[in-house]
Amino acid sequence: MRLNLFKKRKKEEVSEEEVEESLEGDADEDLAVEEREEKEAQDDDIIMKINERLNDIENRLPRMDISMSNLKKEIDGIRDEIKKIEESMKDMMALYEVVSAQINPFVGSSKATKLSFERIDELERKVEEFEERILELQMDIRMIFRTALNLKQIVNEVLYEEVIGVE
């Protein structure tokens, strides 16, 4: 009997320990669940912030693209203006050297002066070519209006010759 009683008490102690352990385990599980929920909430907040930031970046991209293309155009325009200014400065320096060489007898001819003369000669040659072309065009126009050419007739004749030549 005592043995049964002892066994009963032992079972009761074991069951009390199991209840306490299970209660502690439940508390640990509840604590772990709460920690997990807090972590998930923090993760959700981080994800929302990242999504907001991505949306902000996506909204800014088209505006930034337009701004960059405008800046590129402006830079190209400035680059062209600088090239024109450089060319003008070279021409001005060449002219200055020519004038100073003609006025100042103590200035010898240097490579720069020779290059300046060459550039001026080249510019004069181009101006003469343009003048000749303009005169030729004027003469062509005068010929067209003086002889009162019938352009329709000329075009028809050329087309007729092409048709006959093809057959």
Phi and psi in degrees as a GROMACS rama.xvg file:
@    title "Ramachandran Plot"
@    xaxis  label "Phi"
@    yaxis  label "Psi"
@TYPE xy
-58.9206  -37.5142  ARG-2
-63.3047  -42.1736  LEU-3
-64.2044  -42.3857  ASN-4
-63.2303  -42.3436  LEU-5
-62.3736  -41.5249  PHE-6
-64.2798  -40.0649  LYS-7
-62.9468  -45.7099  LYS-8
-62.4489  -41.7624  ARG-9
-62.9891  -40.9084  LYS-10
-64.4024  -40.6564  LYS-11
-63.7135  -41.4834  GLU-12
-64.8758  -43.2465  GLU-13
-63.9747  -43.0548  VAL-14
-66.7849  -36.4575  SER-15
-63.8043  -42.1461  GLU-16
-63.6403  -39.7338  GLU-17
-64.2788  -40.928  GLU-18
-63.2455  -45.8055  VAL-19
-62.1936  -43.5386  GLU-20
-63.8252  -41.0436  GLU-21
-67.3939  -36.7872  SER-22
-64.7837  -42.5624  LEU-23
-64.2753  -41.1908  GLU-24
-62.6814  -42.3651  GLY-25
-63.5553  -40.3787  ASP-26
-65.043  -41.6493  ALA-27
-63.6533  -41.6463  ASP-28
-64.216  -42.3864  GLU-29
-62.0767  -41.8858  ASP-30
-64.1361  -42.1099  LEU-31
-65.3326  -39.6414  ALA-32
-65.0851  -43.1653  VAL-33
-62.6276  -43.3696  GLU-34
-62.1376  -42.2066  GLU-35
-62.8798  -42.3383  ARG-36
-64.2821  -41.3664  GLU-37
-62.6896  -42.9121  GLU-38
-64.2343  -42.0448  LYS-39
-62.9609  -39.7804  GLU-40
-63.9949  -41.9662  ALA-41
-64.2256  -42.3226  GLN-42
-61.9938  -41.2219  ASP-43
-62.5925  -41.234  ASP-44
-62.5018  -43.4601  ASP-45
-63.2952  -43.3007  ILE-46
-63.6501  -41.0873  ILE-47
-63.1653  -42.2252  MET-48
-63.9012  -41.2761  LYS-49
-63.9543  -43.8588  ILE-50
-62.4504  -41.6593  ASN-51
-61.519  -43.5339  GLU-52
-64.2812  -41.6596  ARG-53
-62.8303  -42.7398  LEU-54
-61.9878  -41.1199  ASN-55
-61.4561  -43.9338  ASP-56
-65.1606  -42.8116  ILE-57
-62.3029  -35.6991  GLU-58
-71.041  -32.1652  ASN-59
-79.8668  -27.7578  ARG-60
-55.3472  -49.2476  LEU-61
-60.9193  -40.6703  PRO-62
-65.08  -39.1832  ARG-63
-67.5205  -37.4372  MET-64
-62.9494  -44.4136  ASP-65
-63.9531  -43.6199  ILE-66
-61.7089  -41.0587  SER-67
-66.8395  -39.9627  MET-68
-66.7762  -38.1404  SER-69
-64.0968  -41.7682  ASN-70
-63.6183  -40.2542  LEU-71
-61.7035  -42.4926  LYS-72
-62.5114  -43.8217  LYS-73
-63.8677  -41.0379  GLU-74
-64.0512  -42.4276  ILE-75
-62.1172  -41.6389  ASP-76
-62.4287  -43.1298  GLY-77
-65.1471  -40.181  ILE-78
-60.3099  -43.7625  ARG-79
-63.6283  -42.7233  ASP-80
-62.6761  -40.0449  GLU-81
-64.6756  -40.6156  ILE-82
-61.7392  -43.0917  LYS-83
-62.4015  -41.7655  LYS-84
-64.1755  -42.1565  ILE-85
-60.9066  -44.2994  GLU-86
-62.9751  -42.3275  GLU-87
-63.2449  -40.5538  SER-88
-64.1839  -40.1693  MET-89
-62.8391  -43.9417  LYS-90
-63.362  -42.4987  ASP-91
-63.6459  -41.7435  MET-92
-65.8201  -39.1505  MET-93
-63.8696  -44.1584  ALA-94
-63.7968  -42.6233  LEU-95
-60.1325  -45.253  TYR-96
-64.6649  -38.4969  GLU-97
-64.1387  -47.6872  VAL-98
-64.5936  -44.6232  VAL-99
-67.5  -32.8511  SER-100
-68.52  -34.1826  ALA-101
-75.0166  -35.3819  GLN-102
-84.742  -42.7278  ILE-103
-91.7195  111.27  ASN-104
-73.8898  -14.1993  PRO-105
-87.3596  -7.48047  PHE-106
-86.373  123.261  VAL-107
-87.2351  171.705  GLY-108
-86.255  123.32  SER-109
-110.956  179.285  SER-110
-62.0787  -39.35  LYS-111
-63.1504  -41.5499  ALA-112
-65.6061  -42.4169  THR-113
-61.7197  -43.1953  LYS-114
-63.1885  -38.2005  LEU-115
-63.5452  -44.6415  SER-116
-61.7875  -41.1099  PHE-117
-62.8639  -41.4689  GLU-118
-65.5368  -41.5215  ARG-119
-65.5928  -41.9917  ILE-120
-60.3477  -41.723  ASP-121
-64.3605  -42.6862  GLU-122
-62.2569  -42.3344  LEU-123
-63.1127  -40.2568  GLU-124
-63.3247  -42.6526  ARG-125
-64.5436  -39.859  LYS-126
-63.1667  -42.0575  VAL-127
-63.5977  -40.7195  GLU-128
-60.9122  -43.4374  GLU-129
-64.0144  -40.7929  PHE-130
-61.9929  -42.2931  GLU-131
-63.0169  -43.9156  GLU-132
-63.1925  -40.3526  ARG-133
-63.8875  -42.6727  ILE-134
-62.8578  -41.1088  LEU-135
-62.8681  -42.1284  GLU-136
-64.3834  -41.083  LEU-137
-60.9533  -42.6565  GLN-138
-64.8338  -41.6829  MET-139
-61.2739  -42.8841  ASP-140
-65.3836  -41.2573  ILE-141
-62.4649  -40.2831  ARG-142
-63.2756  -41.1539  MET-143
-63.5172  -45.4487  ILE-144
-77.6897  -29.6436  PHE-145
-70.5953  -46.1677  ARG-146
-84.2552  -5.82052  THR-147
49.8965  58.1782  ALA-148
-67.1471  144.05  LEU-149
-94.5212  98.5347  ASN-150
-64.9954  -35.5999  LEU-151
-61.2123  -43.111  LYS-152
-64.0432  -41.6639  GLN-153
-63.9582  -45.3829  ILE-154
-62.5562  -44.5394  VAL-155
-62.0067  -41.1733  ASN-156
-62.9815  -43.1103  GLU-157
-63.9873  -43.9166  VAL-158
-64.5039  -41.259  LEU-159
-62.8585  -41.0537  TYR-160
-64.8092  -35.992  GLU-161
-68.2427  -39.3966  GLU-162
-66.4802  -42.688  VAL-163
-68.0273  -38.8987  ILE-164
-67.6557  -29.1441  GLY-165
-74.4012  -38.9709  VAL-166
